[in-house]
Amino acid sequence: MLKLNFTKGNNSEYRILCLGSHCDDIEIGCGGTLLRLLESLEKSIVYWIVFSSNPQRISEALKSADLFLKQTTEKKVVIKDFRDGFFPFVGKEIKEYFEQLKQEFSPDLIFTHYRNDLHQDHRFISELTWNTFRNHFILEYEIIKYDGDLGSPNFFVHLDESTCYRKIEYLLNSFKTQQSKHWFTADTFLSLLRIRGVESNAPTKYAEAFYCRKVVF
């Protein structure tokens, strides 16, 4: 199995763009990878963009971003208020924001939603990511849910047990409004991490998985 790393050879600042439709998407999809990656980088700048929220969840989202981004050199956290569940129908406004973002920030790595995600908001953000950032390294993360749309990812990041438990702890402690959802539990998140660890023969037992559609050596 070919192994890659995210580091830049000249030790310059590494720029990461995280895109999530809803307040906990980034953390669920790539939280462990971010924790591991940021700890390994000397210099990093992270743009963390959430596209839908409400007054009750904004404070949760900000708290969570602070926890996951503790190790970054510089960060910008943006919480937008596009209507949940209606992204394709307010696409003009979201597209305009992507165009603004493209002018403002040129990342080395982008985390976004899986292109074939069955949630329309997730899928739309993925489509706009590819429309907007055409010469960037993009990893599409997965979100486990009722729709049953988990596929066969082709890019894995091995995580040790402590990182996995830290990711889960941050999620559960930050997003109190989600505690009533039957799937928002430690065993749900750990189960997927373990399965992806098995699939990638992780010596640490756990992994997060992504879809990497284009990569240039």
MDAnalysis code that builds the backbone (N, CA, C; Angstrom):
import MDAnalysis as mda
import numpy as np

u = mda.Universe.empty(651, n_residues=217, atom_resindex=np.repeat(np.arange(217), 3), trajectory=True)
u.add_TopologyAttr("name", ["N", "CA", "C"] * 217)
u.add_TopologyAttr("resid", np.arange(1, 218))
u.add_TopologyAttr("resname", ["MET", "LEU", "LYS", "LEU", "ASN", "PHE", "THR", "LYS", "GLY", "ASN", "ASN", "SER", "GLU", "TYR", "ARG", "ILE", "LEU", "CYS", "LEU", "GLY", "SER", "HIS", "CYS", "ASP", "ASP", "ILE", "GLU", "ILE", "GLY", "CYS", "GLY", "GLY", "THR", "LEU", "LEU", "ARG", "LEU", "LEU", "GLU", "SER", "LEU", "GLU", "LYS", "SER", "ILE", "VAL", "TYR", "TRP", "ILE", "VAL", "PHE", "SER", "SER", "ASN", "PRO", "GLN", "ARG", "ILE", "SER", "GLU", "ALA", "LEU", "LYS", "SER", "ALA", "ASP", "LEU", "PHE", "LEU", "LYS", "GLN", "THR", "THR", "GLU", "LYS", "LYS", "VAL", "VAL", "ILE", "LYS", "ASP", "PHE", "ARG", "ASP", "GLY", "PHE", "PHE", "PRO", "PHE", "VAL", "GLY", "LYS", "GLU", "ILE", "LYS", "GLU", "TYR", "PHE", "GLU", "GLN", "LEU", "LYS", "GLN", "GLU", "PHE", "SER", "PRO", "ASP", "LEU", "ILE", "PHE", "THR", "HIS", "TYR", "ARG", "ASN", "ASP", "LEU", "HIS", "GLN", "ASP", "HIS", "ARG", "PHE", "ILE", "SER", "GLU", "LEU", "THR", "TRP", "ASN", "THR", "PHE", "ARG", "ASN", "HIS", "PHE", "ILE", "LEU", "GLU", "TYR", "GLU", "ILE", "ILE", "LYS", "TYR", "ASP", "GLY", "ASP", "LEU", "GLY", "SER", "PRO", "ASN", "PHE", "PHE", "VAL", "HIS", "LEU", "ASP", "GLU", "SER", "THR", "CYS", "TYR", "ARG", "LYS", "ILE", "GLU", "TYR", "LEU", "LEU", "ASN", "SER", "PHE", "LYS", "THR", "GLN", "GLN", "SER", "LYS", "HIS", "TRP", "PHE", "THR", "ALA", "ASP", "THR", "PHE", "LEU", "SER", "LEU", "LEU", "ARG", "ILE", "ARG", "GLY", "VAL", "GLU", "SER", "ASN", "ALA", "PRO", "THR", "LYS", "TYR", "ALA", "GLU", "ALA", "PHE", "TYR", "CYS", "ARG", "LYS", "VAL", "VAL", "PHE"])
u.atoms.positions = np.array([
    [0.854, -1.193, 0.000],
    [0.000, 0.000, 0.000],
    [0.890, 1.244, 0.000],
    [0.679, 2.139, -0.945],
    [1.477, 3.350, -1.046],
    [1.114, 4.324, 0.063],
    [2.122, 4.885, 0.723],
    [1.887, 5.821, 1.816],
    [2.314, 7.224, 1.406],
    [1.483, 8.196, 1.705],
    [1.751, 9.588, 1.409],
    [1.773, 10.376, 2.709],
    [2.325, 11.587, 2.661],
    [2.205, 12.477, 3.807],
    [1.812, 13.861, 3.321],
    [1.339, 14.699, 4.246],
    [0.813, 16.007, 3.901],
    [1.843, 17.126, 4.036],
    [3.045, 16.822, 4.490],
    [3.987, 17.876, 4.811],
    [4.536, 18.539, 3.556],
    [4.915, 19.813, 3.693],
    [5.536, 20.554, 2.604],
    [7.043, 20.558, 2.818],
    [7.776, 20.343, 1.746],
    [9.212, 20.157, 1.858],
    [9.968, 21.349, 2.408],
    [9.483, 22.546, 2.177],
    [10.228, 23.723, 2.618],
    [9.762, 24.254, 3.974],
    [8.956, 23.466, 4.668],
    [8.463, 23.844, 5.999],
    [7.661, 25.154, 6.004],
    [7.145, 25.519, 4.846],
    [6.321, 26.724, 4.783],
    [4.936, 26.434, 5.357],
    [4.166, 27.474, 5.478],
    [2.846, 27.355, 6.101],
    [1.921, 26.470, 5.271],
    [1.284, 25.532, 5.932],
    [0.355, 24.615, 5.268],
    [-1.061, 25.152, 5.435],
    [-1.788, 25.258, 4.310],
    [-3.084, 25.923, 4.293],
    [-4.187, 24.889, 4.065],
    [-5.145, 24.865, 4.972],
    [-6.197, 23.843, 4.949],
    [-7.563, 24.516, 4.929],
    [-8.424, 24.058, 4.041],
    [-9.801, 24.541, 3.963],
    [-10.745, 23.408, 4.348],
    [-11.563, 23.637, 5.372],
    [-12.539, 22.649, 5.838],
    [-13.943, 23.168, 5.535],
    [-14.710, 22.405, 4.797],
    [-16.056, 22.804, 4.398],
    [-17.067, 21.806, 4.943],
    [-18.085, 22.324, 5.619],
    [-19.138, 21.465, 6.160],
    [-20.490, 22.105, 6.012],
    [-21.471, 21.339, 5.607],
    [-22.827, 21.872, 5.442],
    [-23.427, 22.275, 6.772],
    [-23.212, 21.442, 7.793],
    [-23.849, 21.649, 9.094],
    [-22.798, 21.670, 10.199],
    [-23.209, 22.032, 11.382],
    [-22.278, 22.366, 12.456],
    [-21.329, 21.246, 12.868],
    [-21.725, 19.990, 12.755],
    [-20.851, 18.914, 13.219],
    [-20.260, 18.085, 12.076],
    [-20.482, 18.482, 10.835],
    [-20.053, 17.656, 9.701],
    [-18.535, 17.531, 9.601],
    [-17.839, 18.636, 9.712],
    [-16.381, 18.597, 9.594],
    [-15.784, 17.688, 10.667],
    [-16.268, 17.856, 11.886],
    [-15.730, 17.075, 13.008],
    [-15.979, 15.585, 12.821],
    [-17.185, 15.231, 12.393],
    [-17.508, 13.819, 12.180],
    [-16.689, 13.250, 11.029],
    [-16.599, 14.015, 9.946],
    [-15.974, 13.493, 8.734],
    [-14.466, 13.431, 8.775],
    [-13.817, 14.449, 9.348],
    [-12.351, 14.486, 9.285],
    [-11.710, 15.001, 10.566],
    [-12.435, 14.970, 11.675],
    [-11.913, 15.507, 12.928],
    [-10.640, 14.845, 13.398],
    [-10.567, 13.537, 13.304],
    [-9.369, 12.825, 13.738],
    [-8.164, 13.148, 12.866],
    [-8.402, 13.211, 11.573],
    [-7.323, 13.548, 10.634],
    [-6.791, 14.944, 10.899],
    [-7.688, 15.889, 11.159],
    [-7.250, 17.245, 11.480],
    [-6.410, 17.288, 12.754],
    [-6.854, 16.567, 13.776],
    [-6.094, 16.532, 15.019],
    [-4.678, 16.002, 14.787],
    [-4.582, 14.911, 14.051],
    [-3.264, 14.330, 13.768],
    [-2.433, 15.257, 12.885],
    [-3.042, 15.801, 11.847],
    [-2.317, 16.626, 10.889],
    [-1.783, 17.903, 11.522],
    [-2.624, 18.594, 12.276],
    [-2.211, 19.866, 12.859],
    [-1.099, 19.690, 13.883],
    [-1.097, 18.567, 14.570],
    [-0.039, 18.303, 15.538],
    [1.306, 18.044, 14.858],
    [1.268, 17.647, 13.587],
    [2.498, 17.315, 12.876],
    [3.078, 18.497, 12.100],
    [2.325, 19.580, 11.975],
    [2.753, 20.716, 11.170],
    [3.350, 21.814, 12.047],
    [4.456, 22.401, 11.596],
    [5.052, 23.512, 12.326],
    [4.231, 24.785, 12.161],
    [3.758, 25.018, 10.936],
    [2.962, 26.198, 10.646],
    [1.732, 25.792, 9.853],
    [0.582, 26.285, 10.248],
    [-0.650, 25.948, 9.534],
    [-1.658, 27.087, 9.660],
    [-2.454, 27.242, 8.625],
    [-3.581, 28.160, 8.672],
    [-4.800, 27.398, 8.186],
    [-5.872, 27.482, 8.948],
    [-7.088, 26.723, 8.646],
    [-8.261, 27.676, 8.468],
    [-8.945, 27.539, 7.356],
    [-10.249, 28.163, 7.157],
    [-11.295, 27.084, 7.412],
    [-12.195, 27.365, 8.328],
    [-13.203, 26.388, 8.778],
    [-14.568, 27.010, 8.482],
    [-15.255, 26.491, 7.474],
    [-16.495, 27.104, 6.996],
    [-17.677, 26.154, 7.217],
    [-18.665, 26.620, 7.968],
    [-19.918, 25.888, 8.168],
    [-21.025, 26.691, 7.480],
    [-21.833, 26.036, 6.667],
    [-22.770, 26.761, 5.806],
    [-24.176, 26.909, 6.379],
    [-24.542, 26.112, 7.348],
    [-25.882, 26.207, 7.905],
    [-25.831, 26.091, 9.416],
    [-26.583, 26.956, 10.090],
    [-26.623, 26.915, 11.549],
    [-27.883, 27.608, 12.027],
    [-28.034, 27.663, 13.335],
    [-29.098, 28.436, 13.961],
    [-28.533, 28.983, 15.270],
    [-29.204, 29.940, 15.881],
    [-28.632, 30.580, 17.082],
    [-28.234, 29.604, 18.173],
    [-29.007, 28.535, 18.321],
    [-28.717, 27.582, 19.384],
    [-27.426, 26.811, 19.123],
    [-27.122, 26.555, 17.867],
    [-25.981, 25.706, 17.539],
    [-24.700, 26.480, 17.227],
    [-24.799, 27.786, 17.035],
    [-23.602, 28.565, 16.717],
    [-22.556, 28.446, 17.826],
    [-22.997, 28.584, 19.082],
    [-22.044, 28.493, 20.191],
    [-21.407, 27.112, 20.259],
    [-22.172, 26.062, 19.932],
    [-21.620, 24.716, 19.895],
    [-20.547, 24.602, 18.814],
    [-20.859, 25.144, 17.646],
    [-19.932, 25.051, 16.523],
    [-18.629, 25.787, 16.820],
    [-18.720, 26.946, 17.439],
    [-17.526, 27.712, 17.766],
    [-16.683, 27.005, 18.826],
    [-17.357, 26.431, 19.820],
    [-16.643, 25.689, 20.855],
    [-15.902, 24.504, 20.245],
    [-16.573, 23.778, 19.371],
    [-15.968, 22.609, 18.756],
    [-14.779, 22.989, 17.882],
    [-14.937, 24.035, 17.076],
    [-13.839, 24.477, 16.214],
    [-12.615, 24.857, 17.041],
    [-12.830, 25.518, 18.161],
    [-11.715, 25.884, 19.033],
    [-10.968, 24.652, 19.539],
    [-11.716, 23.613, 19.877],
    [-11.089, 22.395, 20.374],
    [-10.272, 21.699, 19.282],
    [-10.877, 21.544, 18.115],
    [-10.207, 20.816, 17.049],
    [-9.043, 21.599, 16.446],
    [-9.068, 22.909, 16.578],
    [-8.036, 23.744, 15.942],
    [-7.035, 24.307, 16.938],
    [-6.949, 23.717, 18.104],
    [-6.035, 24.231, 19.124],
    [-4.584, 24.285, 18.645],
    [-4.199, 23.367, 17.772],
    [-2.801, 23.256, 17.364],
    [-2.462, 24.053, 16.111],
    [-3.431, 24.738, 15.530],
    [-3.125, 25.480, 14.316],
    [-2.477, 26.826, 14.633],
    [-1.654, 27.305, 13.718],
    [-0.978, 28.581, 13.904],
    [-1.956, 29.747, 13.766],
    [-2.849, 29.624, 12.791],
    [-3.816, 30.685, 12.515],
    [-5.103, 30.049, 12.021],
    [-6.221, 30.626, 12.376],
    [-7.498, 30.042, 11.964],
    [-8.512, 31.136, 11.661],
    [-9.449, 30.791, 10.797],
    [-10.613, 31.629, 10.543],
    [-11.828, 30.725, 10.533],
    [-12.748, 30.955, 11.454],
    [-13.965, 30.143, 11.577],
    [-15.148, 30.990, 11.146],
    [-15.891, 30.492, 10.157],
    [-17.051, 31.204, 9.618],
    [-18.275, 30.307, 9.739],
    [-19.317, 30.800, 10.368],
    [-20.582, 30.065, 10.504],
    [-21.650, 30.828, 9.723],
    [-22.086, 30.258, 8.602],
    [-23.104, 30.894, 7.768],
    [-24.501, 30.426, 8.200],
    [-25.516, 31.054, 7.622],
    [-26.891, 30.720, 8.025],
    [-27.778, 30.373, 6.835],
    [-27.207, 29.701, 5.823],
    [-28.034, 29.221, 4.723],
    [-29.028, 28.178, 5.242],
    [-30.192, 28.140, 4.651],
    [-31.288, 27.327, 5.179],
    [-30.998, 25.835, 5.081],
    [-31.037, 25.169, 6.206],
    [-30.795, 23.729, 6.282],
    [-31.780, 22.974, 5.400],
    [-31.255, 22.068, 4.571],
    [-32.098, 21.229, 3.729],
    [-32.478, 21.850, 2.395],
    [-32.083, 23.100, 2.155],
    [-32.505, 23.816, 0.957],
    [-31.329, 24.306, 0.105],
    [-30.150, 23.758, 0.296],
    [-28.980, 24.294, -0.395],
    [-29.139, 24.354, -1.919],
    [-29.646, 23.296, -2.564],
    [-29.776, 23.387, -4.025],
    [-30.732, 24.492, -4.481],
    [-31.628, 24.905, -3.596],
    [-32.635, 25.893, -3.968],
    [-32.209, 27.323, -3.643],
    [-31.127, 27.462, -2.889],
    [-30.535, 28.783, -2.648],
    [-29.100, 28.778, -3.180],
    [-28.920, 28.037, -4.235],
    [-27.584, 27.800, -4.774],
    [-26.854, 29.042, -5.234],
    [-27.575, 30.018, -5.739],
    [-26.926, 31.236, -6.237],
    [-26.132, 31.918, -5.126],
    [-26.746, 32.069, -3.962],
    [-26.080, 32.734, -2.856],
    [-24.871, 31.936, -2.357],
    [-25.022, 30.621, -2.307],
    [-23.911, 29.785, -1.848],
    [-22.778, 29.815, -2.871],
    [-23.121, 29.756, -4.151],
    [-22.112, 29.840, -5.209],
    [-21.353, 31.163, -5.127],
    [-22.045, 32.239, -4.877],
    [-21.388, 33.542, -4.746],
    [-20.409, 33.548, -3.582],
    [-20.768, 32.875, -2.496],
    [-19.847, 32.810, -1.366],
    [-18.603, 31.994, -1.724],
    [-18.773, 30.911, -2.475],
    [-17.616, 30.130, -2.921],
    [-16.684, 30.974, -3.779],
    [-17.246, 31.789, -4.645],
    [-16.415, 32.646, -5.483],
    [-15.637, 33.652, -4.638],
    [-16.256, 34.169, -3.609],
    [-15.570, 35.062, -2.679],
    [-14.441, 34.325, -1.961],
    [-14.725, 33.107, -1.527],
    [-13.743, 32.311, -0.811],
    [-12.537, 31.997, -1.691],
    [-12.787, 31.737, -2.967],
    [-11.697, 31.428, -3.901],
    [-10.727, 32.594, -4.025],
    [-11.238, 33.799, -3.986],
    [-10.383, 34.974, -4.081],
    [-9.612, 35.228, -2.786],
    [-10.156, 34.759, -1.696],
    [-9.595, 35.061, -0.384],
    [-8.552, 34.065, 0.079],
    [-8.687, 32.798, -0.345],
    [-7.860, 31.739, 0.254],
    [-7.544, 30.675, -0.782],
    [-6.258, 30.321, -0.884],
    [-5.829, 29.257, -1.787],
    [-5.206, 28.141, -0.959],
    [-5.950, 27.084, -0.690],
    [-5.477, 26.040, 0.226],
    [-4.572, 25.012, -0.447],
    [-3.773, 24.352, 0.383],
    [-3.015, 23.185, -0.066],
    [-3.866, 21.924, -0.009],
    [-4.824, 21.901, 0.893],
    [-5.673, 20.732, 1.109],
    [-7.080, 21.188, 1.439],
    [-8.062, 20.521, 0.831],
    [-9.467, 20.831, 1.091],
    [-10.179, 19.578, 1.578],
    [-10.903, 19.711, 2.679],
    [-11.807, 18.665, 3.137],
    [-13.233, 19.097, 2.809],
    [-13.971, 18.227, 2.133],
    [-15.354, 18.537, 1.788],
    [-16.182, 17.263, 1.837],
    [-17.456, 17.395, 1.522],
    [-18.367, 16.248, 1.562],
    [-18.138, 15.298, 0.381],
    [-18.570, 14.068, 0.568],
    [-18.533, 13.023, -0.448],
    [-19.501, 13.365, -1.583],
    [-19.025, 13.274, -2.801],
    [-19.813, 13.674, -3.972],
    [-21.125, 12.896, -4.100],
    [-21.147, 11.645, -3.682],
    [-22.348, 10.813, -3.809],
    [-23.129, 10.687, -2.508],
    [-22.912, 11.596, -1.586],
    [-23.690, 11.641, -0.348],
    [-25.160, 11.853, -0.690],
    [-26.049, 11.141, -0.027],
    [-27.476, 11.231, -0.346],
    [-28.165, 12.430, 0.297],
    [-27.475, 13.146, 1.175],
    [-28.058, 14.377, 1.709],
    [-27.808, 15.500, 0.707],
    [-28.866, 16.173, 0.298],
    [-28.751, 17.156, -0.771],
    [-27.821, 18.313, -0.411],
    [-27.801, 18.731, 0.844],
    [-26.901, 19.816, 1.253],
    [-25.443, 19.389, 1.133],
    [-25.145, 18.187, 1.598],
    [-23.784, 17.668, 1.529],
    [-23.317, 17.574, 0.076],
    [-24.161, 17.000, -0.740],
    [-23.815, 16.784, -2.146],
    [-23.574, 18.113, -2.868],
    [-24.383, 19.112, -2.548],
    [-24.261, 20.412, -3.208],
    [-22.943, 21.102, -2.844],
    [-22.552, 21.017, -1.579],
    [-21.276, 21.606, -1.164],
    [-20.111, 20.900, -1.852],
    [-20.205, 19.594, -2.004],
    [-19.159, 18.863, -2.717],
    [-19.064, 19.319, -4.166],
    [-20.207, 19.461, -4.819],
    [-20.211, 19.892, -6.217],
    [-19.579, 21.272, -6.382],
    [-19.922, 22.196, -5.496],
    [-19.368, 23.540, -5.593],
    [-17.875, 23.566, -5.258],
    [-17.444, 22.656, -4.387],
    [-16.016, 22.564, -4.092],
    [-15.235, 22.254, -5.359],
    [-15.705, 21.262, -6.100],
    [-15.016, 20.873, -7.332],
    [-15.181, 21.922, -8.426],
    [-16.310, 22.590, -8.475],
    [-16.506, 23.663, -9.454],
    [-15.565, 24.830, -9.219],
    [-15.287, 25.107, -7.950],
    [-14.563, 26.312, -7.566],
    [-13.064, 26.106, -7.491],
    [-12.650, 24.998, -6.905],
    [-11.222, 24.737, -6.677],
    [-10.778, 23.618, -7.622],
    [-10.244, 24.000, -8.771],
    [-9.957, 23.041, -9.840],
    [-8.516, 22.573, -9.880],
    [-7.672, 23.166, -9.073],
    [-6.263, 22.773, -9.085],
    [-5.764, 22.567, -7.664],
    [-6.570, 21.863, -6.879],
    [-6.277, 21.678, -5.462],
    [-6.436, 20.209, -5.076],
    [-5.794, 19.856, -3.980],
    [-5.900, 18.506, -3.438],
    [-7.161, 18.445, -2.578],
    [-8.134, 17.666, -3.014],
    [-9.433, 17.594, -2.345],
    [-9.668, 16.188, -1.803],
    [-10.013, 16.105, -0.537],
    [-10.428, 14.843, 0.074],
    [-11.881, 14.961, 0.503],
    [-12.700, 14.012, 0.066],
    [-14.124, 13.996, 0.410],
    [-14.342, 13.051, 1.591],
    [-14.901, 13.576, 2.660],
    [-15.126, 12.761, 3.854],
    [-16.527, 12.157, 3.856],
    [-16.757, 11.230, 4.762],
    [-18.029, 10.516, 4.823],
    [-18.748, 10.816, 6.131],
    [-20.081, 10.799, 6.062],
    [-20.930, 11.003, 7.237],
    [-21.886, 9.809, 7.346],
    [-21.786, 9.076, 8.435],
    [-22.681, 7.938, 8.634],
    [-24.068, 8.442, 9.016],
    [-25.118, 7.846, 8.416],
    [-26.476, 8.308, 8.694],
    [-27.508, 7.289, 8.210],
    [-28.773, 7.635, 8.410],
    [-29.900, 6.749, 8.112],
    [-29.951, 6.338, 6.641],
    [-29.527, 7.212, 5.746],
    [-29.661, 6.965, 4.308],
    [-28.889, 5.735, 3.833],
    [-27.891, 5.303, 4.590],
    [-27.141, 4.121, 4.194],
    [-26.317, 4.330, 2.935],
    [-25.582, 5.453, 2.873],
    [-24.839, 5.777, 1.658],
    [-23.334, 5.614, 1.815],
    [-22.887, 4.878, 2.825],
    [-21.457, 4.627, 2.950],
    [-20.977, 3.792, 1.765],
    [-19.859, 4.192, 1.186],
    [-19.356, 3.498, 0.005],
    [-18.019, 2.837, 0.253],
    [-17.178, 2.862, -0.776],
    [-15.862, 2.230, -0.702],
    [-14.792, 3.294, -0.916],
    [-14.388, 3.978, 0.143],
    [-13.378, 5.033, 0.026],
    [-12.020, 4.460, -0.366],
    [-11.154, 5.326, -0.887],
    [-9.865, 4.862, -1.397],
    [-8.670, 5.574, -0.787],
    [-8.901, 6.379, 0.242],
    [-7.816, 7.125, 0.891],
    [-8.036, 7.027, 2.394],
    [-7.019, 6.560, 3.115],
    [-7.179, 6.295, 4.541],
    [-6.103, 7.023, 5.346],
    [-6.517, 7.541, 6.498],
    [-5.582, 8.160, 7.437],
    [-5.634, 7.363, 8.734],
    [-4.542, 6.721, 9.079],
    [-4.493, 5.908, 10.292],
    [-4.441, 6.800, 11.532],
    [-5.213, 6.420, 12.532],
    [-5.309, 7.194, 13.767],
    [-5.055, 6.290, 14.961],
    [-4.341, 6.806, 15.943],
    [-4.173, 6.003, 17.144],
    [-5.419, 6.119, 18.027],
    [-5.497, 5.236, 18.994],
    [-6.694, 5.161, 19.823],
    [-6.968, 6.460, 20.572],
    [-5.926, 7.089, 21.080],
    [-6.120, 8.312, 21.862],
    [-6.691, 9.440, 21.003],
    [-6.265, 9.526, 19.751],
    [-6.808, 10.545, 18.853],
    [-8.280, 10.282, 18.564],
    [-8.621, 9.029, 18.378],
    [-10.027, 8.677, 18.134],
    [-10.905, 9.062, 19.318],
    [-10.454, 8.733, 20.507],
    [-11.250, 9.052, 21.694],
    [-11.311, 10.554, 21.942],
    [-10.249, 11.262, 21.570],
    [-10.277, 12.712, 21.710],
    [-11.284, 13.325, 20.729],
    [-11.290, 12.840, 19.506],
    [-12.281, 13.298, 18.527],
    [-13.698, 13.086, 19.057],
    [-13.962, 11.902, 19.548],
    [-15.300, 11.579, 20.033],
    [-15.667, 12.408, 21.262],
    [-14.712, 12.592, 22.154],
    [-14.958, 13.406, 23.345],
    [-15.314, 14.840, 22.958],
    [-14.565, 15.412, 22.033],
    [-14.852, 16.775, 21.588],
    [-16.244, 16.870, 20.971],
    [-16.592, 15.888, 20.158],
    [-17.919, 15.876, 19.522],
    [-19.036, 15.830, 20.557],
    [-18.955, 14.885, 21.454],
    [-20.033, 14.687, 22.426],
    [-20.138, 15.851, 23.405],
    [-19.010, 16.427, 23.778],
    [-19.031, 17.529, 24.740],
    [-19.458, 18.851, 24.103],
    [-19.201, 19.002, 22.824],
    [-19.526, 20.260, 22.155],
    [-20.980, 20.343, 21.719],
    [-21.496, 19.263, 21.160],
    [-22.807, 19.314, 20.514],
    [-23.889, 18.688, 21.396],
    [-24.224, 19.389, 22.451],
    [-25.227, 18.902, 23.396],
    [-26.613, 18.790, 22.755],
    [-26.915, 19.645, 21.768],
    [-28.240, 19.602, 21.137],
    [-28.440, 18.325, 20.335],
    [-27.366, 17.619, 20.044],
    [-27.483, 16.405, 19.237],
    [-27.582, 15.137, 20.079],
    [-27.515, 15.278, 21.402],
    [-27.467, 14.110, 22.276],
    [-28.730, 13.245, 22.183],
    [-29.850, 13.844, 21.792],
    [-31.094, 13.083, 21.716],
    [-31.181, 12.206, 20.466],
    [-30.290, 12.410, 19.526],
    [-30.300, 11.610, 18.303],
    [-29.678, 10.246, 18.573],
    [-30.375, 9.215, 18.169],
    [-29.962, 7.860, 18.540],
    [-28.616, 7.468, 17.944],
    [-28.206, 8.112, 16.861],
    [-26.951, 7.759, 16.210],
    [-25.763, 8.560, 16.718],
    [-26.028, 9.631, 17.442],
    [-24.953, 10.520, 17.886],
    [-24.365, 9.980, 19.187],
    [-23.620, 8.890, 19.072],
    [-23.071, 8.203, 20.240],
    [-21.622, 7.813, 19.992],
    [-20.911, 7.574, 21.063],
    [-19.507, 7.211, 20.964],
    [-19.313, 5.920, 20.184],
    [-20.189, 4.933, 20.410],
    [-19.986, 3.652, 19.728],
    [-20.229, 3.757, 18.223],
    [-21.124, 4.645, 17.805],
    [-21.334, 4.857, 16.370],
    [-20.052, 5.353, 15.713],
    [-19.483, 6.389, 16.282],
    [-18.290, 6.983, 15.683],
    [-17.101, 6.032, 15.744],
    [-16.944, 5.356, 16.874],
    [-15.807, 4.451, 17.013],
    [-15.933, 3.246, 16.078],
    [-17.161, 2.788, 15.854],
    [-17.372, 1.626, 14.986],
    [-16.892, 1.893, 13.565],
    [-17.230, 3.060, 13.026],
    [-16.794, 3.375, 11.666],
    [-15.281, 3.539, 11.600],
    [-14.696, 4.160, 12.632],
    [-13.243, 4.290, 12.671],
    [-12.557, 2.925, 12.685],
    [-13.158, 1.991, 13.404],
    [-12.578, 0.643, 13.483],
    [-12.712, -0.094, 12.154],
    [-13.872, 0.016, 11.517],
    [-14.086, -0.642, 10.218],
    [-13.088, -0.117, 9.188],
    [-12.917, 1.204, 9.126],
    [-11.972, 1.760, 8.160],
    [-10.544, 1.378, 8.521],
    [-10.283, 1.154, 9.787],
    [-8.970, 0.660, 10.188],
    [-8.714, -0.745, 9.678],
    [-9.733, -1.591, 9.757],
    [-9.619, -2.956, 9.228],
    [-9.379, -2.920, 7.727],
    [-10.131, -2.086, 7.024],
    [-10.032, -2.027, 5.558],
    [-8.660, -1.548, 5.087],
    [-7.994, -0.732, 5.900],
    [-6.699, -0.187, 5.493],
    [-5.532, -0.837, 6.220],
    [-5.809, -1.920, 6.940],
    [-4.768, -2.661, 7.665],
    [-3.984, -1.740, 8.601],
    [-4.705, -0.917, 9.341],
    [-4.079, 0.066, 10.212],
    [-3.421, -0.619, 11.409],
    [-2.144, -0.409, 11.622],
    [-1.475, -0.998, 12.797],
    [-2.005, -0.420, 14.096],
    [-2.627, 0.751, 14.013],
    [-3.206, 1.401, 15.185],
    [-4.679, 1.023, 15.384],
    [-5.224, 0.173, 14.482],
    [-6.591, -0.345, 14.524],
    [-7.643, 0.603, 13.954],
    [-7.389, 1.904, 13.929],
    [-8.432, 2.860, 13.553],
    [-7.987, 3.741, 12.386],
    [-8.974, 4.231, 11.633],
    [-8.673, 5.127, 10.517],
    [-9.907, 5.927, 10.138],
    [-9.671, 7.109, 9.579],
    [-10.722, 7.838, 8.871],
    [-10.516, 7.609, 7.384],
    [-11.617, 7.615, 6.642],
    [-11.542, 7.291, 5.222],
    [-12.107, 8.424, 4.378],
    [-11.537, 8.558, 3.174],
    [-11.908, 9.633, 2.269],
    [-11.952, 9.117, 0.832],
    [-12.527, 9.948, -0.018],
    [-12.506, 9.704, -1.457],
    [-11.554, 10.722, -2.075],
    [-10.524, 10.213, -2.733],
    [-9.554, 11.065, -3.416],
    [-9.705, 10.828, -4.905],
    [-10.277, 11.773, -5.614],
    [-10.610, 11.574, -7.026],
    [-9.484, 11.971, -7.977],
    [-8.648, 12.929, -7.557],
    [-7.537, 13.346, -8.392],
    [-6.346, 13.661, -7.512],
    [-5.197, 13.057, -7.881],
    [-3.961, 13.371, -7.155],
    [-2.826, 13.330, -8.163],
    [-1.915, 14.300, -8.080],
    [-0.813, 14.406, -9.021],
    [0.502, 14.263, -8.270],
    [1.374, 13.401, -8.756],
    [2.686, 13.225, -8.160],
    [3.701, 14.068, -8.944],
])
